Amino acid sequence: MDRPTPLDLPRHGFGGAPIGNLYDEVAEEQARATVDAAWESGVRLYDTAPHYGLGLSERRLGAALRDRTGYVLSTKVGRLLRPRASGNGRDDDVFEVAGDLERVWDFSGDGVRASLEESLARLGLPAVDIALIHDPDDHVEQAIAEAYPALAELRAEGRVRAIGVGMNQWQAPLRFVRETGIDVVMLAGRYTLLDQSGRSFLDECAERGVRVLAAGVFNSGILATHEPSGTYDYQPAPAELLDRAARIARLCERHGVTLPHAAMAFPLRHPAVATIVLGARTPEEVTRNATLCSRPVPDTLWEDLTSQGLLPVP
């Protein structure tokens, strides 16, 4: 299946879920300052979705990018936002926003086209570069049969430059890689310092010329600080994983590297991974991430982690 000329993807991208009020509210001024800090730090790939804050992330990101050029913008299809019958209260998902809208799954061709048009209206921008089928875990057959052909038509029409799928698992994306002509996959959490379950999937992506945007590199929090704590895949981190992460951190120290620094660098070692996408809710987080991304990690760290059984043999 022929693909267009590959899109130039930078190694570091900005994930827009946090500025959609993921878990906690982010003030308008702080959200704008965070995107501005990403831009000033040289970040040129920005990812968002209707799902993130019921469109709030798209509106905020579009406003921040409106007078800028030279970036890659990604959004997603699969959830349409529709008025909620009882428009009171808060969102019933993990975003701290008003619940006047609800998400409606729609992986039909018409749904895909409507989703993209509505995203562009929220963004206030004429186009996006990448459109990803978002979380079709329970809708894989329809997503392959209907959503993908619609995106392929939009790509052929020049409405988007690249198309793909974004998920927290690798098994369903493997079907897309094998059965369709997608360009990219956003894979969250399945190729990290603590979870390399997606390695064979990445190998196949490399063989087929499908590039990967690696998200969830901190496994939802356990790898985000040098002293491991918090969550793993959005659940309290098990003791055995906290211990493993702490052992990795101690080895990192011997090489002058922090645990978050190693967590960012690790996915990029695979040839299929073009970009790591890092969510942030403050300018300080963005600046820290950009600084770490610019620093090389010595090969001897990976050698030591492998010899200690903390990473698989390449």
VOPAGU-2260 file (C-alpha; in pm, 1 decimal, decimal comma):
REM VOPAGU-2260
SITE   aa  ch    i         X         Y         Z
SITE  MET   A    0       0,0       0,0       0,0
SITE  ASP   A    1     161,6     322,1    -116,4
SITE  ARG   A    2     219,6     602,5     129,8
SITE  PRO   A    3     291,8     969,7      60,6
SITE  THR   A    4     628,9    1129,3     118,6
SITE  PRO   A    5     703,9    1085,3     490,3
SITE  LEU   A    6     623,7    1375,6     718,0
SITE  ASP   A    7     924,7    1524,8     893,4
SITE  LEU   A    8     874,7    1436,6    1260,2
SITE  PRO   A    9    1081,3    1601,3    1536,8
SITE  ARG   A   10    1218,1    1387,3    1819,0
SITE  HIS   A   11    1024,9    1566,4    2094,6
SITE  GLY   A   12     654,3    1653,0    2096,6
SITE  PHE   A   13     403,3    1818,0    2331,4
SITE  GLY   A   14     105,5    1617,9    2455,9
SITE  GLY   A   15    -207,1    1825,8    2505,8
SITE  ALA   A   16    -407,4    1616,8    2754,9
SITE  PRO   A   17    -288,2    1803,1    3068,3
SITE  ILE   A   18    -394,0    2144,5    2932,7
SITE  GLY   A   19    -736,3    1987,5    2879,9
SITE  ASN   A   20    -762,9    1975,0    3261,1
SITE  LEU   A   21    -653,5    1613,6    3299,2
SITE  TYR   A   22    -719,8    1528,6    3668,0
SITE  ASP   A   23    -692,1    1894,0    3778,6
SITE  GLU   A   24    -794,6    2230,3    3642,0
SITE  VAL   A   25    -530,4    2434,2    3460,4
SITE  ALA   A   26    -595,1    2808,3    3441,3
SITE  GLU   A   27    -621,6    2963,8    3096,3
SITE  GLU   A   28    -310,7    3174,8    3152,2
SITE  GLN   A   29    -108,7    2875,0    3269,8
SITE  ALA   A   30    -216,1    2664,3    2973,2
SITE  ARG   A   31    -108,0    2936,8    2731,5
SITE  ALA   A   32     220,5    2988,6    2915,0
SITE  THR   A   33     287,8    2614,2    2896,7
SITE  VAL   A   34     240,6    2599,3    2519,2
SITE  ASP   A   35     446,9    2918,1    2479,6
SITE  ALA   A   36     725,2    2759,7    2685,3
SITE  ALA   A   37     715,1    2452,4    2462,5
SITE  TRP   A   38     750,4    2672,0    2155,6
SITE  GLU   A   39    1037,5    2870,7    2305,4
SITE  SER   A   40    1207,4    2541,5    2397,2
SITE  GLY   A   41    1202,9    2434,0    2032,6
SITE  VAL   A   42     913,3    2187,2    2049,6
SITE  ARG   A   43     750,4    2162,5    1706,3
SITE  LEU   A   44     508,4    1869,4    1733,0
SITE  TYR   A   45     180,5    1918,2    1919,2
SITE  ASP   A   46     -77,4    1648,9    1986,5
SITE  THR   A   47    -435,5    1689,0    2103,2
SITE  ALA   A   48    -779,3    1523,8    2075,2
SITE  PRO   A   49   -1150,5    1599,8    2117,8
SITE  HIS   A   50   -1144,5    1363,1    2416,1
SITE  TYR   A   51    -905,2    1586,8    2610,0
SITE  GLY   A   52   -1125,4    1806,8    2822,8
SITE  LEU   A   53   -1426,3    1778,6    2588,0
SITE  GLY   A   54   -1249,5    1995,4    2330,8
SITE  LEU   A   55   -1074,3    2227,2    2577,5
SITE  SER   A   56    -727,5    2106,3    2480,4
SITE  GLU   A   57    -797,0    2167,1    2111,4
SITE  ARG   A   58    -928,8    2517,9    2175,8
SITE  ARG   A   59    -632,6    2611,8    2392,8
SITE  LEU   A   60    -372,4    2461,3    2163,3
SITE  GLY   A   61    -523,9    2616,2    1852,2
SITE  ALA   A   62    -525,6    2961,4    2012,0
SITE  ALA   A   63    -158,8    2930,0    2107,5
SITE  LEU   A   64     -49,5    2810,8    1762,2
SITE  ARG   A   65    -269,1    3038,4    1550,9
SITE  ASP   A   66      -4,6    3291,7    1451,8
SITE  ARG   A   67     280,9    3041,4    1426,7
SITE  THR   A   68     413,4    2827,3    1144,1
SITE  GLY   A   69     657,2    2540,7    1101,7
SITE  TYR   A   70     497,6    2293,2    1342,1
SITE  VAL   A   71     337,7    1949,5    1311,4
SITE  LEU   A   72     -12,1    1923,1    1461,3
SITE  SER   A   73    -189,3    1598,9    1543,4
SITE  THR   A   74    -548,6    1540,1    1651,8
SITE  LYS   A   75    -774,6    1236,5    1667,6
SITE  VAL   A   76   -1103,8    1092,5    1546,9
SITE  GLY   A   77   -1342,6     837,5    1694,1
SITE  ARG   A   78   -1521,0    1043,1    1959,7
SITE  LEU   A   79   -1775,0    1304,5    1855,5
SITE  LEU   A   80   -1874,0    1567,5    2112,9
SITE  ARG   A   81   -2248,3    1613,2    2143,0
SITE  PRO   A   82   -2472,8    1810,5    2384,1
SITE  ARG   A   83   -2555,7    1614,9    2695,1
SITE  ALA   A   84   -2928,1    1579,5    2762,3
SITE  SER   A   85   -2881,3    1675,2    3126,4
SITE  GLY   A   86   -2625,3    1950,0    3086,1
SITE  ASN   A   87   -2545,9    2005,2    3452,5
SITE  GLY   A   88   -2254,4    1881,6    3659,1
SITE  ARG   A   89   -1903,6    1781,6    3560,8
SITE  ASP   A   90   -1747,7    1557,0    3300,0
SITE  ASP   A   91   -1778,7    1192,2    3398,9
SITE  ASP   A   92   -1429,5    1109,9    3267,9
SITE  VAL   A   93   -1090,8    1210,6    3414,7
SITE  PHE   A   94   -1101,0    1571,9    3297,8
SITE  GLU   A   95   -1200,9    1855,0    3530,0
SITE  VAL   A   96   -1441,0    2032,8    3294,8
SITE  ALA   A   97   -1811,6    2107,7    3281,2
SITE  GLY   A   98   -2023,8    1814,3    3166,5
SITE  ASP   A   99   -2236,9    1998,5    2910,6
SITE  LEU   A  100   -2104,2    1770,3    2634,9
SITE  GLU   A  101   -2067,2    1395,9    2606,7
SITE  ARG   A  102   -1842,8    1174,6    2397,3
SITE  VAL   A  103   -2013,4     957,9    2136,1
SITE  TRP   A  104   -1809,7     678,4    1978,9
SITE  ASP   A  105   -1822,6     699,5    1599,2
SITE  PHE   A  106   -1579,0     520,5    1369,5
SITE  SER   A  107   -1794,2     549,0    1058,5
SITE  GLY   A  108   -1667,6     731,5     752,2
SITE  ASP   A  109   -1913,7    1015,7     806,5
SITE  GLY   A  110   -1814,9    1027,5    1172,5
SITE  VAL   A  111   -1448,1    1059,9    1083,9
SITE  ARG   A  112   -1510,9    1348,3     845,4
SITE  ALA   A  113   -1739,2    1522,6    1095,2
SITE  SER   A  114   -1485,0    1474,8    1372,9
SITE  LEU   A  115   -1207,1    1635,0    1171,7
SITE  GLU   A  116   -1422,3    1931,8    1066,8
SITE  GLU   A  117   -1533,3    1990,4    1423,9
SITE  SER   A  118   -1174,2    1966,5    1548,9
SITE  LEU   A  119   -1064,9    2228,2    1296,1
SITE  ALA   A  120   -1344,8    2456,9    1416,7
SITE  ARG   A  121   -1232,7    2419,9    1778,6
SITE  LEU   A  122    -867,4    2465,6    1685,8
SITE  GLY   A  123    -948,0    2766,7    1468,8
SITE  LEU   A  124    -692,4    2640,5    1218,0
SITE  PRO   A  125    -728,4    2547,4     849,7
SITE  ALA   A  126    -566,5    2204,8     874,2
SITE  VAL   A  127    -391,6    1948,0    1086,1
SITE  ASP   A  128     -97,6    1738,7     975,3
SITE  ILE   A  129    -182,4    1404,6    1138,8
SITE  ALA   A  130    -519,2    1243,0    1210,7
SITE  LEU   A  131    -519,2     940,1    1439,9
SITE  ILE   A  132    -798,4     690,5    1505,1
SITE  HIS   A  133    -829,7     720,3    1882,3
SITE  ASP   A  134    -871,7     418,2    2111,9
SITE  PRO   A  135   -1071,8     184,7    1885,3
SITE  ASP   A  136   -1017,5    -103,5    2131,5
SITE  ASP   A  137   -1380,6    -219,4    2116,2
SITE  HIS   A  138   -1437,8    -106,7    1756,9
SITE  VAL   A  139   -1140,3    -246,7    1566,1
SITE  GLU   A  140   -1338,2    -405,4    1282,2
SITE  GLN   A  141   -1534,8     -88,3    1209,0
SITE  ALA   A  142   -1225,5     128,9    1245,6
SITE  ILE   A  143   -1040,4     -77,0     985,1
SITE  ALA   A  144   -1339,7    -111,8     750,1
SITE  GLU   A  145   -1477,5     245,1     775,6
SITE  ALA   A  146   -1261,0     491,2     968,4
SITE  TYR   A  147    -937,0     401,6     790,9
SITE  PRO   A  148   -1074,7     434,8     434,2
SITE  ALA   A  149   -1222,1     774,2     524,4
SITE  LEU   A  150    -886,1     892,6     656,5
SITE  ALA   A  151    -711,0     753,7     348,9
SITE  GLU   A  152    -946,5     961,3     133,0
SITE  LEU   A  153    -875,9    1271,5     341,0
SITE  ARG   A  154    -503,7    1208,0     296,7
SITE  ALA   A  155    -546,6    1166,3     -78,7
SITE  GLU   A  156    -745,3    1492,1     -88,6
SITE  GLY   A  157    -461,4    1669,4      90,5
SITE  ARG   A  158    -676,9    1745,0     396,5
SITE  VAL   A  159    -423,3    1571,2     620,3
SITE  ARG   A  160     -64,1    1474,6     552,7
SITE  ALA   A  161     -44,5    1153,4     755,5
SITE  ILE   A  162    -290,2     912,6     917,4
SITE  GLY   A  163    -268,2     645,8    1182,8
SITE  VAL   A  164    -398,7     505,6    1507,6
SITE  GLY   A  165    -334,9     595,5    1871,4
SITE  MET   A  166    -375,9     339,7    2149,9
SITE  ASN   A  167    -245,2     214,0    2484,3
SITE  GLN   A  168    -192,4    -137,1    2347,2
SITE  TRP   A  169       3,6    -276,9    2053,5
SITE  GLN   A  170    -206,3    -576,9    1946,1
SITE  ALA   A  171    -481,1    -383,7    1766,9
SITE  PRO   A  172    -237,6    -136,0    1607,9
SITE  LEU   A  173     -53,3    -435,6    1464,6
SITE  ARG   A  174    -363,0    -517,0    1262,0
SITE  PHE   A  175    -365,9    -163,3    1122,8
SITE  VAL   A  176       2,0    -189,9    1034,1
SITE  ARG   A  177     -54,5    -519,3     853,6
SITE  GLU   A  178    -392,9    -455,0     693,3
SITE  THR   A  179    -392,9     -83,8     604,8
SITE  GLY   A  180    -165,6     187,3     470,0
SITE  ILE   A  181    -132,1     399,3     783,5
SITE  ASP   A  182     172,5     621,3     821,4
SITE  VAL   A  183     210,0     650,0    1198,6
SITE  VAL   A  184     110,2     490,0    1527,0
SITE  MET   A  185      92,8     665,4    1861,4
SITE  LEU   A  186     175,6     395,4    2116,0
SITE  ALA   A  187     136,8     484,7    2483,0
SITE  GLY   A  188     323,5     304,3    2759,7
SITE  ARG   A  189     417,5     -15,7    2580,5
SITE  TYR   A  190     782,0      57,1    2511,0
SITE  THR   A  191     932,1     207,3    2823,7
SITE  LEU   A  192    1201,6     136,4    3080,4
SITE  LEU   A  193     949,7     -81,5    3265,6
SITE  ASP   A  194     744,1    -229,4    2980,4
SITE  GLN   A  195     894,0    -349,5    2655,6
SITE  SER   A  196     592,3    -558,9    2554,9
SITE  GLY   A  197     559,8    -361,8    2231,4
SITE  ARG   A  198     909,6    -440,2    2106,7
SITE  SER   A  199     810,1    -693,9    1840,0
SITE  PHE   A  200     540,3    -453,0    1723,1
SITE  LEU   A  201     798,7    -177,3    1684,0
SITE  ASP   A  202    1020,9    -417,1    1492,6
SITE  GLU   A  203     739,8    -473,8    1243,5
SITE  CYS   A  204     671,6    -102,2    1218,0
SITE  ALA   A  205    1037,0     -47,5    1130,9
SITE  GLU   A  206    1022,3    -318,1     863,8
SITE  ARG   A  207     708,0    -169,9     707,6
SITE  GLY   A  208     808,4     196,2     725,9
SITE  VAL   A  209     543,4     295,2     981,9
SITE  ARG   A  210     677,6     550,8    1225,6
SITE  VAL   A  211     589,2     553,9    1592,6
SITE  LEU   A  212     508,2     839,6    1826,5
SITE  ALA   A  213     593,9     706,7    2172,8
SITE  ALA   A  214     367,4     846,7    2443,5
SITE  GLY   A  215     331,4     751,0    2808,0
SITE  VAL   A  216     707,1     719,0    2849,5
SITE  PHE   A  217     670,0     768,0    3227,4
SITE  ASN   A  218     405,9     490,6    3252,0
SITE  SER   A  219     163,0     752,0    3395,8
SITE  GLY   A  220     395,1     872,3    3672,7
SITE  ILE   A  221     623,3     610,2    3823,4
SITE  LEU   A  222     915,4     720,5    3601,9
SITE  ALA   A  223     843,2    1095,0    3611,9
SITE  THR   A  224    1065,3    1164,5    3913,7
SITE  HIS   A  225    1407,4    1031,0    4008,1
SITE  GLU   A  226    1264,8     869,7    4321,0
SITE  PRO   A  227     995,0     640,1    4177,5
SITE  SER   A  228     645,8     689,7    4316,0
SITE  GLY   A  229     285,5     738,4    4213,7
SITE  THR   A  230     104,7     541,7    3947,8
SITE  TYR   A  231     180,8     281,1    3686,0
SITE  ASP   A  232     -68,2     272,6    3398,1
SITE  TYR   A  233    -298,5     498,5    3600,9
SITE  GLN   A  234    -318,7     261,3    3897,5
SITE  PRO   A  235    -114,9     265,8    4222,6
SITE  ALA   A  236     229,2     132,1    4130,9
SITE  PRO   A  237     292,9    -224,3    4257,0
SITE  ALA   A  238     579,4    -266,2    4502,7
SITE  GLU   A  239     779,5    -485,2    4264,7
SITE  LEU   A  240     771,0    -218,8    3993,2
SITE  LEU   A  241     865,9      53,7    4238,8
SITE  ASP   A  242    1163,1    -157,7    4341,8
SITE  ARG   A  243    1263,6    -221,0    3980,2
SITE  ALA   A  244    1237,5     148,1    3897,3
SITE  ALA   A  245    1448,4     233,9    4204,4
SITE  ARG   A  246    1718,9      -9,4    4093,0
SITE  ILE   A  247    1718,4     152,4    3748,3
SITE  ALA   A  248    1747,2     495,3    3912,5
SITE  ARG   A  249    2051,2     389,0    4116,0
SITE  LEU   A  250    2225,9     269,3    3799,4
SITE  CYS   A  251    2133,5     593,4    3625,6
SITE  GLU   A  252    2310,1     788,2    3900,7
SITE  ARG   A  253    2639,2     615,0    3823,0
SITE  HIS   A  254    2619,2     761,3    3472,4
SITE  GLY   A  255    2508,2    1111,2    3570,8
SITE  VAL   A  256    2154,2    1052,8    3445,7
SITE  THR   A  257    1818,2    1089,3    3620,5
SITE  LEU   A  258    1536,0     838,1    3590,5
SITE  PRO   A  259    1309,9    1074,1    3388,4
SITE  HIS   A  260    1601,0    1150,5    3153,3
SITE  ALA   A  261    1654,7     780,1    3087,9
SITE  ALA   A  262    1280,0     724,3    3047,8
SITE  MET   A  263    1267,6     986,8    2774,3
SITE  ALA   A  264    1575,3     859,3    2594,6
SITE  PHE   A  265    1495,4     488,4    2599,8
SITE  PRO   A  266    1212,1     470,1    2339,9
SITE  LEU   A  267    1411,7     674,0    2088,9
SITE  ARG   A  268    1672,9     399,6    2075,4
SITE  HIS   A  269    1437,2     189,0    1863,3
SITE  PRO   A  270    1456,9     272,9    1491,2
SITE  ALA   A  271    1076,1     279,8    1453,4
SITE  VAL   A  272    1032,3     554,4    1713,2
SITE  ALA   A  273    1045,1     898,1    1554,4
SITE  THR   A  274     914,6    1108,6    1842,0
SITE  ILE   A  275     844,0    1097,1    2212,0
SITE  VAL   A  276     532,1    1290,6    2311,2
SITE  LEU   A  277     540,1    1439,1    2659,8
SITE  GLY   A  278     238,0    1588,3    2831,1
SITE  ALA   A  279     289,9    1891,4    3054,0
SITE  ARG   A  280      74,9    2131,7    3251,7
SITE  THR   A  281     330,5    2396,1    3354,9
SITE  PRO   A  282     606,3    2592,1    3179,0
SITE  GLU   A  283     855,5    2447,0    3426,2
SITE  GLU   A  284     769,9    2089,6    3323,6
SITE  VAL   A  285     806,6    2176,5    2956,8
SITE  THR   A  286    1143,3    2345,1    3007,8
SITE  ARG   A  287    1274,1    2055,0    3215,8
SITE  ASN   A  288    1164,5    1800,0    2958,1
SITE  ALA   A  289    1314,5    1993,7    2668,3
SITE  THR   A  290    1644,5    2034,5    2851,1
SITE  LEU   A  291    1666,5    1662,9    2928,2
SITE  CYS   A  292    1569,7    1568,5    2573,3
SITE  SER   A  293    1861,6    1773,4    2440,6
SITE  ARG   A  294    2118,5    1585,4    2650,8
SITE  PRO   A  295    2265,0    1254,5    2532,5
SITE  VAL   A  296    2255,1     946,1    2752,7
SITE  PRO   A  297    2578,2     741,1    2755,9
SITE  ASP   A  298    2559,7     401,1    2587,5
SITE  THR   A  299    2723,9     252,5    2894,0
SITE  LEU   A  300    2401,4     307,9    3090,2
SITE  TRP   A  301    2206,7      81,5    2856,5
SITE  GLU   A  302    2486,7    -174,2    2868,9
SITE  ASP   A  303    2479,0    -176,0    3249,7
SITE  LEU   A  304    2099,4    -199,3    3264,1
SITE  THR   A  305    2110,7    -493,9    3026,8
SITE  SER   A  306    2388,6    -672,6    3215,7
SITE  GLN   A  307    2193,0    -629,4    3541,5
SITE  GLY   A  308    1882,4    -782,9    3384,9
SITE  LEU   A  309    1689,4    -455,5    3405,0
SITE  LEU   A  310    1653,4    -428,4    3027,2
SITE  PRO   A  311    1629,6    -709,8    2769,9
SITE  VAL   A  312    1921,8    -793,9    2546,1
SITE  PRO   A  313    1894,5    -580,7    2229,5
